């Protein structure tokens, strides 16, 4: 008897307060719709927004994202040549910049070459107004050790000198002070291929 009275009470409450009864459901639906309108971002890609245009570089299909970071860089170095040892110190022709820096380190799937990874990125860049700053491959890039330890400071990028590719580019993206893209791909002695992608959106020049 008590159970039947409870059911009747709930039924009467729903009839008297339909908005309250449906309110919880409408909140739940709203949260679901929001999730659909804002899908998760692709962590393997790099994006830079401009004015009426944007730069987007996709990660290599099937590649493993080993490391990723984003920060403001006060003294970022773009290498415009190969590293050379002069009087015991590594020297390189360089361009120093300030701006928002995105860095990503990928390991390519087995049976893919550093050349494939390098070309996958550079072909995407060719869709934009582009200025090539410096490009090299194989032993023309110098010692892989210098790129891994002196330039990028990433141990996994130390590979075989004859299987490395480097490129530095400036993308003229409207509404920016220039976007600088650096790509380095290398085959390690254990046959693993790593690719480093770095994108810096340059700060506005400081007023003097």
ZAKOLMI-383101 format. One line per 8 residues: their letters; for each residue x, y, z of N, C-alpha, C, O, CB. Coordinates in steps of 0.05 Angstrom, whole numbers, plus 5000, padded with zeros to 4 digits. Glycine has a CB too. Example, Ala and Ser with C-alpha at 12.3 -4.5 7.8 and 13.67 -1.06 7.14 Angstrom:
% ZAKOLMI-383101
AS) 5264,4886,5156,5246,4910,5156,5264,4934,5156,5285,4934,5169,5226,4911,5181 | 5257,4955,5142,5273,4979,5143,5258,5001,5157,5268,5023,5161,5282,4988,5114
//
This chain:
% ZAKOLMI-383101
XXXXXXXX) 5017,4976,5000,5000,5000,5000,5017,5025,5000,5012,5044,4985,4981,5000,5024 | 5038,5025,5017,5056,5048,5019,5070,5052,4992,5074,5075,4984,5077,5044,5041 | 5078,5031,4978,5092,5032,4952,5074,5045,4932,5083,5062,4916,5101,5005,4943 | 5049,5038,4932,5029,5049,4912,5025,5078,4917,5022,5094,4898,5002,5034,4914 | 5026,5087,4942,5022,5115,4948,5047,5131,4939,5044,5154,4929,5018,5119,4979 | 5071,5119,4942,5095,5133,4933,5096,5137,4903,5103,5159,4893,5120,5117,4941 | 5088,5117,4888,5087,5119,4859,5067,5140,4850,5073,5156,4832,5079,5092,4846 | 5044,5141,4863,5024,5161,4856,5034,5189,4862,5029,5208,4846,4998,5156,4872
XXXXXXXX) 5049,5192,4884,5060,5219,4891,5080,5228,4870,5079,5252,4862,5073,5217,4919 | 5097,5210,4861,5117,5218,4840,5103,5225,4815,5111,5245,4802,5136,5195,4835 | 5082,5210,4807,5068,5215,4782,5055,5243,4783,5056,5258,4764,5047,5194,4777 | 5042,5249,4806,5029,5275,4809,5049,5298,4809,5044,5319,4798,5013,5276,4835 | 5073,5293,4820,5094,5314,4821,5104,5321,4793,5108,5344,4786,5118,5305,4839 | 5107,5300,4776,5116,5304,4748,5095,5320,4733,5102,5337,4717,5121,5277,4734 | 5070,5313,4737,5049,5328,4723,5048,5357,4731,5043,5375,4715,5022,5315,4728 | 5052,5362,4757,5051,5390,4767,5076,5406,4760,5074,5430,4758,5047,5389,4797
XXXXXXXX) 5099,5392,4757,5124,5407,4752,5139,5395,4728,5161,5384,4732,5142,5407,4777 | 5129,5397,4704,5142,5385,4681,5169,5397,4675,5187,5383,4666,5124,5387,4656 | 5172,5423,4680,5198,5436,4674,5220,5425,4691,5243,5421,4682,5196,5466,4677 | 5214,5421,4717,5234,5410,4735,5241,5382,4727,5265,5374,4729,5224,5411,4764 | 5221,5367,4719,5226,5339,4713,5244,5336,4688,5260,5318,4686,5200,5324,4708 | 5242,5355,4669,5257,5354,4644,5283,5370,4646,5300,5367,4629,5241,5364,4621 | 5286,5386,4667,5309,5404,4669,5335,5389,4669,5354,5397,4655,5307,5421,4693 | 5337,5367,4684,5362,5352,4686,5370,5341,4659,5393,5340,4652,5359,5330,4707
XXXXXXXX) 5350,5332,4644,5355,5320,4618,5365,5341,4599,5384,5336,4583,5330,5306,4607 | 5354,5365,4600,5362,5386,4581,5391,5394,4586,5405,5400,4567,5343,5410,4583 | 5399,5395,4611,5427,5401,4617,5446,5380,4606,5467,5387,4595,5431,5404,4647 | 5438,5355,4608,5455,5333,4598,5457,5335,4568,5479,5331,4557,5443,5306,4606 | 5435,5341,4554,5436,5344,4525,5454,5367,4517,5468,5366,4497,5408,5347,4513 | 5452,5389,4532,5468,5412,4526,5498,5406,4528,5513,5415,4511,5462,5435,4545 | 5506,5390,4547,5535,5383,4550,5544,5366,4527,5566,5368,4517,5539,5368,4576 | 5526,5348,4518,5533,5331,4495,5536,5347,4470,5555,5342,4454,5511,5309,4491
XXXXXXXX) 5518,5366,4465,5519,5383,4441,5545,5399,4441,5557,5402,4420,5495,5401,4440 | 5553,5409,4464,5577,5425,4466,5601,5409,4459,5619,5419,4445,5581,5437,4494 | 5602,5384,4468,5625,5367,4461,5626,5362,4432,5648,5360,4420,5623,5340,4476 | 5603,5360,4418,5603,5355,4390,5612,5380,4374,5625,5378,4353,5576,5346,4380 | 5604,5404,4385,5611,5428,4371,5640,5435,4374,5652,5449,4357,5595,5451,4381 | 5653,5424,4395,5681,5430,4400,5697,5403,4401,5704,5395,4423,5685,5446,4426 | 5702,5390,4379,5716,5365,4379,5744,5368,4390,5755,5390,4387,5716,5352,4351 | 5756,5347,4401,5784,5349,4411,5803,5357,4389,5800,5348,4366,5792,5323,4424
XXXXXXXX) 5823,5373,4395,5843,5381,4376,5862,5358,4369,5866,5340,4385,5858,5406,4385 | 5873,5359,4345,5892,5339,4337,5920,5346,4348,5933,5365,4338,5893,5337,4306 | 5929,5331,4368,5954,5338,4381,5978,5335,4362,5999,5347,4367,5958,5321,4405 | 5975,5319,4341,5998,5314,4323,6002,5336,4303,6023,5337,4290,5994,5288,4309 | 5983,5354,4301,5985,5376,4281,5994,5402,4295,5992,5405,4319,5958,5380,4267 | 6003,5420,4278,6012,5447,4288,5995,5467,4273,5993,5466,4248,6042,5451,4284 | 5984,5486,4287,5967,5507,4275,5975,5535,4284,5982,5539,4307,5937,5502,4281 | 5975,5554,4265,5980,5582,4271,5958,5598,4258,5954,5596,4234,6009,5591,4262
XXXXXXXX) 5945,5615,4273,5924,5632,4262,5935,5658,4252,5951,5671,4265,5902,5637,4283 | 5925,5666,4228,5933,5692,4217,5908,5709,4214,5888,5705,4228,5947,5689,4190 | 5908,5728,4196,5885,5745,4191,5872,5736,4166,5881,5740,4143,5894,5775,4188 | 5849,5722,4169,5835,5711,4147,5848,5686,4135,5839,5676,4114,5832,5731,4126 | 5868,5676,4148,5882,5652,4138,5896,5638,4162,5901,5651,4183,5903,5659,4116 | 5902,5613,4159,5917,5599,4180,5936,5579,4168,5932,5570,4145,5897,5585,4199 | 5956,5573,4183,5976,5552,4175,5970,5527,4191,5968,5529,4216,6005,5562,4179 | 5968,5505,4178,5964,5479,4192,5982,5458,4179,5981,5453,4155,5934,5471,4191
XXXXXXXX) 5998,5445,4196,6016,5424,4187,6007,5398,4202,6008,5397,4226,6046,5431,4193 | 6000,5378,4186,5991,5353,4198,6015,5335,4205,6036,5337,4192,5972,5339,4179 | 6011,5319,4225,6032,5300,4232,6032,5276,4212,6012,5271,4199,6027,5289,4260 | 6055,5263,4210,6058,5241,4191,6039,5218,4199,6037,5211,4223,6088,5230,4191 | 6024,5207,4180,6005,5186,4186,6017,5162,4201,6037,5151,4192,5991,5176,4161 | 6005,5155,4223,6015,5132,4239,6039,5137,4256,6048,5119,4270,6021,5110,4220 | 6049,5162,4255,6073,5168,4271,6066,5170,4301,6043,5177,4308,6086,5194,4262 | 6086,5165,4318,6082,5167,4346,6092,5194,4356,6115,5202,4349,6097,5144,4361
XXXXXXXX) 6076,5209,4370,6084,5235,4381,6099,5230,4407,6087,5224,4427,6059,5253,4386 | 6125,5234,4405,6143,5228,4428,6144,5251,4448,6147,5246,4472,6171,5221,4418 | 6143,5275,4438,6144,5298,4456,6130,5322,4442,6130,5324,4418,6174,5306,4463 | 6118,5339,4459,6104,5363,4448,6105,5385,4469,6101,5380,4493,6075,5356,4440 | 6110,5410,4460,6110,5432,4478,6102,5458,4464,6105,5460,4439,6138,5435,4492 | 6093,5477,4480,6086,5503,4469,6093,5524,4490,6084,5522,4513,6056,5505,4460 | 6109,5544,4482,6117,5564,4501,6126,5589,4486,6130,5588,4462,6139,5554,4520 | 6130,5611,4501,6141,5635,4489,6171,5633,4490,6183,5629,4512,6130,5661,4503
XXXXXXXX) 6184,5637,4467,6213,5636,4466,6224,5665,4463,6216,5680,4445,6223,5619,4442 | 6243,5672,4481,6255,5699,4480,6279,5700,4462,6287,5721,4453,6262,5707,4508 | 6292,5677,4457,6316,5677,4441,6318,5650,4425,6333,5632,4431,6341,5680,4459 | 6301,5648,4405,6299,5624,4389,6319,5626,4365,6320,5646,4351,6270,5619,4378 | 6334,5604,4361,6354,5604,4340,6345,5588,4316,6338,5564,4318,6381,5593,4350 | 6344,5601,4292,6339,5587,4267,6366,5584,4253,6379,5603,4247,6319,5603,4249 | 6374,5559,4248,6400,5554,4235,6397,5559,4205,6379,5548,4192,6410,5525,4241 | 6415,5575,4194,6415,5582,4166,6439,5569,4151,6446,5578,4129,6415,5612,4162
XXXXXXXX) 6450,5549,4164,6473,5535,4152,6480,5511,4170,6465,5505,4189,6498,5554,4149 | 6501,5498,4164,6509,5474,4179,6528,5483,4202,6541,5503,4201,6523,5453,4162 | 6528,5467,4223,6545,5472,4246,6574,5465,4239,6579,5443,4227,6535,5457,4271 | 6592,5482,4246,6621,5477,4242,6636,5483,4268,6630,5501,4283,6632,5495,4218 | 6656,5466,4273,6672,5470,4297,6695,5489,4291,6713,5483,4274,6682,5442,4307 | 6696,5511,4305,6717,5531,4301,6730,5536,4329,6717,5546,4347,6705,5558,4289 | 6755,5530,4330,6770,5533,4355,6756,5519,4379,6754,5530,4401,6773,5563,4362 | 6746,5495,4373,6734,5479,4393,6705,5485,4400,6694,5472,4417,6750,5481,4418
XXXXXXXX) 6693,5505,4386,6665,5512,4391,6649,5509,4366,6658,5514,4344,6663,5541,4401 | 6623,5500,4369,6606,5497,4347,6594,5524,4339,6584,5538,4355,6583,5477,4353 | 6597,5530,4313,6587,5556,4303,6567,5550,4280,6570,5531,4265,6610,5574,4294 | 6548,5568,4276,6529,5566,4255,6518,5593,4247,6515,5611,4264,6505,5547,4262 | 6513,5597,4221,6500,5622,4213,6471,5620,4223,6458,5600,4220,6500,5625,4181 | 6461,5642,4235,6436,5640,4250,6418,5664,4247,6427,5686,4238,6442,5635,4278 | 6393,5660,4254,6373,5681,4256,6360,5678,4284,6351,5656,4290,6352,5680,4233 | 6360,5699,4300,6349,5697,4327,6323,5712,4328,6321,5735,4319,6369,5708,4348
XXXXXXXX) 6303,5699,4340,6275,5710,4340,6262,5707,4367,6271,5691,4384,6258,5696,4319 | 6240,5722,4371,6223,5719,4395,6195,5713,4385,6187,5723,4364,6224,5745,4412 | 6181,5696,4400,6154,5690,4392,6142,5665,4405,6155,5652,4422,6152,5688,4363 | 6118,5658,4396,6104,5634,4406,6116,5610,4392,6114,5608,4367,6073,5636,4402 | 6127,5591,4407,6141,5568,4395,6126,5542,4401,6120,5536,4424,6170,5567,4405 | 6121,5526,4380,6110,5499,4383,6131,5479,4373,6143,5483,4352,6084,5496,4366 | 6137,5459,4390,6157,5439,4383,6144,5411,4385,6129,5405,4404,6182,5441,4402 | 6149,5394,4365,6139,5367,4366,6160,5348,4356,6174,5353,4336,6113,5364,4348
XXXXXXXX) 6163,5325,4370,6182,5304,4362,6166,5279,4355,6150,5269,4372,6202,5299,4385 | 6170,5269,4331,6155,5245,4322,6174,5222,4317,6197,5226,4310,6139,5251,4297 | 6164,5198,4322,6178,5174,4312,6160,5162,4290,6137,5156,4294,6182,5153,4335 | 6172,5160,4266,6157,5150,4243,6152,5120,4245,6167,5106,4258,6171,5157,4217 | 6131,5110,4233,6126,5081,4233,6149,5066,4219,6163,5078,4203,6099,5074,4218 | 6153,5041,4226,6174,5025,4214,6170,5024,4184,6148,5027,4173,6174,4997,4226 | 6192,5020,4170,6192,5018,4140,6187,5045,4126,6180,5045,4103,6172,4998,4132 | 6190,5067,4141,6188,5094,4128,6215,5108,4131,6229,5103,4151,6165,5111,4141
XXXXXXXX) 6222,5124,4112,6249,5137,4112,6247,5166,4122,6226,5178,4122,6260,5136,4083 | 6270,5177,4130,6270,5205,4138,6262,5223,4114,6250,5244,4119,6297,5213,4149 | 6270,5215,4090,6262,5231,4067,6232,5233,4064,6221,5255,4058,6274,5219,4041 | 6218,5211,4069,6189,5211,4068,6177,5230,4088,6159,5246,4082,6177,5183,4072 | 6187,5229,4112,6177,5247,4133,6183,5276,4127,6165,5293,4131,6190,5240,4160 | 6206,5282,4117,6214,5309,4110,6196,5320,4088,6186,5342,4090,6244,5310,4102 | 6193,5305,4067,6176,5313,4044,6147,5316,4051,6133,5333,4040,6180,5294,4021 | 6138,5300,4070,6110,5302,4079,6104,5329,4091,6083,5341,4086,6103,5279,4099
XXXXXXXX) 6123,5339,4106,6119,5366,4118,6124,5388,4097,6107,5406,4095,6139,5370,4141 | 6145,5387,4082,6152,5408,4063,6131,5411,4041,6126,5433,4031,6179,5404,4051 | 6119,5389,4033,6098,5391,4012,6073,5406,4023,6060,5420,4008,6090,5363,4003 | 6068,5403,4048,6046,5419,4060,6053,5448,4061,6035,5465,4057,6040,5409,4089 | 6078,5455,4066,6086,5483,4067,6084,5496,4040,6080,5521,4039,6115,5484,4077 | 6086,5481,4019,6085,5493,3992,6058,5504,3985,6055,5517,3964,6094,5472,3972 | 6038,5499,4002,6011,5510,3997,6009,5539,4005,5990,5553,4000,5990,5493,4012 | 6030,5549,4018,6030,5576,4029,6052,5593,4016,6071,5583,4005,6034,5575,4060
XXXXXXXX) 6049,5620,4018,6071,5638,4009,6095,5632,4026,6094,5634,4050,6063,5668,4011 | 6117,5625,4013,6139,5612,4027,6166,5624,4018,6170,5630,3994,6139,5582,4023 | 6184,5626,4037,6212,5634,4031,6230,5613,4043,6230,5608,4067,6219,5663,4041 | 6246,5600,4026,6265,5580,4035,6290,5594,4046,6303,5609,4032,6273,5560,4013 | 6296,5588,4072,6319,5600,4085,6344,5583,4082,6366,5594,4077,6313,5606,4114 | 6341,5557,4086,6364,5539,4084,6354,5510,4083,6336,5503,4099,6384,5543,4107 | 6365,5495,4065,6358,5466,4063,6383,5450,4058,6401,5459,4043,6337,5461,4040 | 6385,5427,4070,6407,5409,4065,6399,5380,4069,6377,5375,4080,6431,5415,4084
XXXXXXXX) 6415,5361,4059,6409,5333,4063,6435,5318,4064,6456,5326,4055,6391,5322,4041 | 6433,5294,4077,6456,5276,4079,6480,5290,4093,6476,5305,4111,6464,5265,4051 | 6504,5284,4083,6528,5294,4096,6531,5324,4091,6548,5337,4105,6552,5280,4085 | 6516,5336,4073,6517,5365,4069,6506,5380,4093,6510,5404,4096,6501,5373,4044 | 6491,5366,4111,6481,5378,4135,6501,5378,4158,6496,5389,4179,6456,5363,4144 | 6524,5366,4153,6544,5365,4174,6540,5340,4191,6531,5319,4182,6544,5390,4191 | 6547,5343,4217,6544,5320,4235,6517,5320,4249,6508,5340,4260,6567,5321,4256 | 6504,5297,4248,6478,5294,4262,6481,5300,4291,6462,5311,4304,6467,5267,4257
XXXXXXXX) 6503,5293,4303,6508,5299,4331,6505,5328,4338,6494,5335,4359,6536,5289,4338 | 6513,5346,4320,6511,5375,4326,6482,5384,4325,6475,5401,4341,6528,5391,4305 | 6466,5372,4308,6438,5379,4307,6423,5369,4332,6407,5383,4344,6424,5368,4282 | 6429,5344,4339,6415,5332,4362,6423,5346,4389,6405,5352,4405,6422,5303,4364 | 6449,5350,4393,6458,5359,4419,6462,5389,4421,6457,5400,4443,6484,5346,4425 | 6470,5402,4400,6475,5431,4402,6451,5448,4393,6447,5470,4404,6499,5438,4385 | 6436,5439,4373,6414,5455,4363,6388,5449,4377,6376,5466,4390,6412,5452,4333 | 6379,5424,4374,6353,5416,4385,6354,5407,4414,6334,5409,4428,6341,5395,4368
XXXXXXXX) 6377,5397,4422,6380,5387,4449,6361,5363,4454,6348,5362,4475,6375,5409,4470 | 6359,5345,4435,6342,5322,4436,6358,5297,4428,6366,5295,4405,6316,5325,4418 | 6363,5280,4447,6381,5257,4443,6372,5239,4420,6388,5229,4405,6384,5241,4468 | 6345,5235,4418,6335,5217,4398,6340,5226,4369,6337,5210,4351,6305,5214,4402 | 6348,5251,4365,6353,5261,4338,6382,5255,4329,6390,5263,4307,6348,5290,4337 | 6398,5242,4345,6425,5235,4338,6424,5210,4321,6418,5188,4330,6443,5231,4363 | 6431,5213,4295,6429,5191,4277,6452,5189,4258,6474,5199,4264,6403,5192,4261 | 6447,5177,4234,6468,5173,4214,6470,5198,4196,6450,5207,4185,6462,5148,4197
XXXXXXXX) 6495,5208,4193,6499,5232,4178,6488,5230,4149,6479,5250,4138,6528,5239,4177 | 6491,5207,4137,6483,5204,4109,6452,5201,4106,6443,5200,4083,6496,5179,4097 | 6437,5200,4128,6408,5197,4126,6395,5219,4143,6379,5212,4161,6399,5169,4135 | 6400,5244,4137,6388,5266,4151,6379,5288,4132,6391,5291,4110,6408,5277,4172 | 6359,5303,4140,6348,5324,4124,6340,5347,4142,6329,5343,4163,6323,5314,4107 | 6347,5372,4133,6340,5395,4149,6330,5417,4131,6339,5421,4108,6365,5405,4165 | 6310,5432,4140,6300,5454,4125,6289,5476,4144,6277,5470,4164,6277,5445,4106 | 6294,5501,4136,6284,5524,4151,6269,5542,4131,6280,5548,4110,6307,5540,4165
XXXXXXXX) 6245,5550,4138,6228,5565,4120,6214,5588,4135,6209,5587,4159,6207,5547,4107 | 6208,5609,4120,6191,5630,4130,6165,5630,4114,6165,5632,4090,6205,5658,4128 | 6143,5628,4128,6116,5629,4116,6105,5657,4120,6102,5666,4143,6097,5607,4128 | 6097,5670,4098,6086,5696,4099,6056,5694,4103,6040,5695,4084,6092,5713,4074 | 6048,5691,4128,6019,5688,4135,6007,5715,4141,6017,5729,4159,6016,5668,4159 | 5985,5722,4127,5973,5749,4132,5966,5753,4161,5956,5734,4175,5948,5752,4115 | 5970,5777,4172,5964,5783,4199,5984,5774,4219,5979,5775,4243,5938,5770,4206 | 6008,5766,4210,6029,5758,4228,6055,5773,4220,6056,5785,4199,6034,5727,4227
XXXXXXXX) 6075,5771,4237,6101,5783,4231,6120,5762,4220,6144,5765,4220,6113,5795,4257 | 6108,5740,4210,6124,5719,4198,6122,5694,4215,6123,5695,4240,6153,5727,4195 | 6120,5671,4202,6119,5645,4216,6143,5629,4206,6147,5626,4182,6092,5630,4211 | 6159,5619,4224,6184,5605,4217,6182,5576,4224,6175,5568,4247,6209,5618,4232 | 6187,5560,4204,6183,5530,4207,6210,5517,4203,6224,5522,4183,6163,5520,4186 | 6217,5499,4221,6242,5484,4220,6234,5454,4220,6218,5445,4237,6261,5490,4244 | 6246,5439,4202,6241,5410,4200,6268,5395,4199,6286,5403,4185,6224,5403,4174 | 6270,5374,4215,6294,5358,4215,6285,5328,4217,6270,5321,4235,6313,5365,4238
XXXXXXXX) 6295,5312,4199,6288,5283,4199,6314,5267,4197,6332,5275,4182,6269,5276,4176 | 6315,5245,4211,6340,5229,4212,6335,5200,4218,6315,5193,4232,6360,5240,4233 | 6352,5183,4207,6351,5154,4213,6372,5148,4233,6396,5154,4230,6355,5137,4187 | 6364,5135,4255,6383,5127,4276,6396,5101,4270,6387,5086,4251,6369,5126,4303 | 6417,5094,4284,6431,5069,4280,6414,5044,4285,6419,5023,4274,6455,5068,4297 | 6393,5048,4302,6375,5025,4308,6352,5023,4288,6332,5009,4292,6363,5028,4336 | 6354,5038,4266,6335,5038,4243,6309,5054,4249,6290,5053,4233,6328,5010,4236 | 6308,5067,4272,6284,5083,4278,6288,5111,4265,6310,5122,4264,6280,5086,4309
XXXXXXXX) 6266,5121,4255,6266,5148,4242,6252,5168,4259,6229,5163,4268,6253,5146,4214 | 6265,5190,4265,6253,5212,4281,6251,5237,4264,6267,5243,4247,6270,5217,4306 | 6230,5252,4270,6225,5277,4257,6219,5299,4277,6203,5296,4295,6202,5275,4236 | 6233,5322,4274,6229,5345,4292,6216,5367,4276,6226,5375,4255,6256,5354,4304 | 6193,5377,4286,6179,5399,4274,6176,5422,4294,6166,5418,4316,6151,5390,4264 | 6186,5446,4286,6184,5469,4303,6173,5492,4287,6182,5498,4265,6212,5476,4315 | 6153,5506,4300,6140,5528,4286,6139,5552,4306,6129,5549,4328,6111,5520,4277 | 6149,5574,4297,6150,5598,4314,6135,5621,4300,6141,5628,4277,6178,5607,4320
XXXXXXXX) 6115,5632,4314,6101,5656,4304,6116,5680,4316,6115,5684,4341,6070,5656,4311 | 6128,5696,4299,6145,5717,4309,6130,5740,4322,6108,5748,4313,6161,5729,4286 | 6141,5750,4344,6130,5773,4358,6133,5798,4340,6150,5799,4323,6143,5778,4385 | 6116,5818,4346,6119,5844,4332,6145,5857,4341,6153,5854,4365,6095,5863,4338 | 6160,5870,4323,6185,5883,4331,6180,5903,4353,6160,5918,4353,6198,5897,4307 | 6199,5904,4372,6196,5923,4394,6202,5951,4385,6220,5956,4369,6215,5915,4417 | 6186,5970,4395,6189,5998,4388,6215,6009,4400,6221,6003,4423,6165,6015,4397 | 6229,6024,4385,6255,6036,4395,6252,6065,4401,6271,6078,4410,6277,6031,4375
//
